[in-house]
Amino acid sequence: MNKLARYIIMAVVATLVAFTAWYFSNILAYVIISVVLSILGKPLVRALGRVHIRQYKLPRTVAAAIALVGMWGIFIACFYFLLPAVANLVNELSNINIDQALSDMGHWLDTLQDWLIGHVPGVDASFSLREAIADELTSIFDKTAVLTMFGSVTNTLIRFVIGAFVVSFITFFFLKEEDLFTQGVLLLFPDRHEANAEAALTDVNRLLSRYFIGLAIDMCCMMTLITLGLTLIAGLPFQVAIVLGALAGILNVIPYIGAIASSLTGIVIGTLMSIDGMVTTDVAPMIIKMALVYVGAQVLDAAVSQPFIYSKSVRSHPLEIFLVILIAGSIGGIIGMLVAIPAYTVLRVFAKQFFNQFKLVQRLTKTI
């Protein structure tokens, strides 16, 4: 078979695989989530497998069940702990008098409005910054909108339960049989490429294990830093600070954009609470203190955590990772940014095993 025919067959096979993945995207999503959870749980399974009680060794089935229950226990505990705080914050925000809050910020808003009219094209004298902000905030914090949101969440509860069951079922067997996913993927490769594919999957598992475990630790660290900072420095109530801290930790999974989104959200909420008298700190000091907390936490995260997670864990240059995230974000938006690093890691590892004769591949994969 000549090279042209071989490349045509490879292109057809790749197209069929891509179409199948798109058509069964829901099932593929369950499998991917299960793979990530199994990666996080395997260290615990291995640790439990080394436990001996006299001559009795803990079976891997029991170890896998304990690890799965432990992960669900952490999720349920966080949900149970945060739900009252979230409900309390939503109730307080829905009771804020938006018009009065904007009236108290009148001088600042008027100054900003004059600047926008004078410097931003398309903004004319009829533009009212107060009305624009009031409409937007009212739509966000309005009780009816909040109830509608919870109603839509309720409507998806059955799908969530089904998805949780499916993911738990698949994750259990990935934890119980450590090489199950690897053996399934190897079925897609011909015998002559099986050794290279197995080596690639071993490297992928090693790199992604470090990445996802580091990411989970980073989420916890950011949540703790923001919560303590907003409580001790900004003076927010702990129930409010823990919600904003959890939001910062979750959004921090989204590279670069998540930090900006969580900071702006937190500062807006803190400012509204200060204006409405829910906290004793004045508006300007509140904004400054919250900004310092968010900036300080992000600087510490950028200097310590993220270089380890986004560069050292997957053995890539920071600039390389930054460009990959930008490209993925322009193609797939937020979802693209979320999967950019794991997907790029998989591509690099397989490229090293199958296309290492190319100079570009050698350059990109020399640190793996």
Secondary structure, 3 states (H helix, E strand, C coil): CCHHHHHHHHHHHHHHHHHHHHHCHHHHHHHHHHHHHHHHHHHHHHHHHCCEECCEECCHHHHHHHHHHHHHHHHHHHHHHHHHHHHHHHHHHHCCCHHHHHHHCHHHHHHHHHHHHHHCCCCCCCCCHHHHHHHHHHHHHCHHHHHHHHHHHHHCHHHHHHHHHHHHHHHHHHHHCCCHHHHHHHCCCCHHHHHHHHHHHHHHHHHHHHHHHHHHHHHHHHHHHHHHHHHHCCCCCHHHHHHHHHHHHHHCCCCCHHHHHHHHHHHHHHHHHHHCCCCCCCHHHHHHHHHHHHHHHHHHHHHHHHHHHHHHCCCCCHHHHHHHHHHHHHHHHHHHHHHHHHHHHHHHHHHHHHCCCCHHHHHHCCCC
